[in-house]
Structure formats: structure tokens, C-alpha cells
Amino acid sequence: MYLVARCPSCGRLMMANTANKTRACPHCAHRAELVGLRVLGRAKTIQEAVALIQSLKEQQGDAEWEPRFKKFKA
């Protein structure tokens, strides 16, 4: 089984296999424990999980995520 959740670091969508305990975000490489993630959806197959992510992206429009902090110039 697969789950779809947001990365706690960057806020972008990621998919994880529930057979594992942790997952590295493919966008920012942050490693998160699956137990602590807010699950947005579940799927039996990887194809269903990909379709779920595409559906969530369509619902959100082009603005998939917003950073949690503002970048500043040094």
C-alpha cells in the first residue's frame, strides 16, 4: 500500500510505500518518519498513488506549495 503526504520540510507532495518506516522527500531530501506524516490519501498500487498526486495538484492549481519561511538576502 502507498500513501500520499506533504513533506514536513518543504511542503511538497510525496508518495511513500507503507512497507517502509521512513521516506526521503524527492524534492528536498528531508527524511521523514511515515508515522508522523499527515496522510492526504492512500492507494493500493503505485499507479493509483500517482493518479492521486496528479488529482491533488490539479485541485491546487499551479501553486503546489508555499514555503514556510521567507528567503532573505545576506
N, C-alpha and C positions, 0 to 999 in steps of 0.2 A: 504494500500500500504506500501511496505517496501523499505528502501534504504540501500545501502552498501557504507560505507565510511571508511576512516582511522581515527583512534584516534589521535587527535592533540597532545596528550601527549606521547604515546609510539609508534605510527605509525602503529599499527597492524590493521587488518581489523575488522570491527564490523558491525552488522546489526541493524537497528532501525525501529520501527513502526512509520510511519508518523503521526499517531493519537496523538503521544506524542510530547512534546516540547524539552525534553532533553533525553539523553541516557547515562548510565554509561557504560564505557568500561568493558567488561568481563575479560580483561587481567590485567589492572592496576587500575581499579575502578575510573578513571577520569570521571567526569560528564561533558558532552559537550552539548551545545545547537545545535539542528539539523539545525537551520538556518545558522550557521556559518561553517558547515562542507562542505568539497569538496566531492560531491557525485560521486562515481565511477559507480553506476548503480542503477536501480530501478526494483522492481518486484511486481507483484500483490499478490502473495502468499508467504508464508514462505518457501515452498519447492523450489520455483524459486529463492528466495534470497540465500538459502543455496547452490543451484547449481551454482549461480553466484559467490559466495565466493570461492567455490571449483575451478571454472574455473580460477579465478584471481590468486589463489595460484599456480595452475599448470603453468600458464604463467610466474610467477615469479620464479619458481623453489623452491628449499628448503629455500633460503634466503628470507623469507617473509618480513622482515623489518630490518632496520638498526637503531640503537639508534642515537638520535640526539646529544648525548654528550658522552664523554668517561668516564668510571668509573675509579676512582683513588683509590689508597691505602692510608690510613691515616697514 
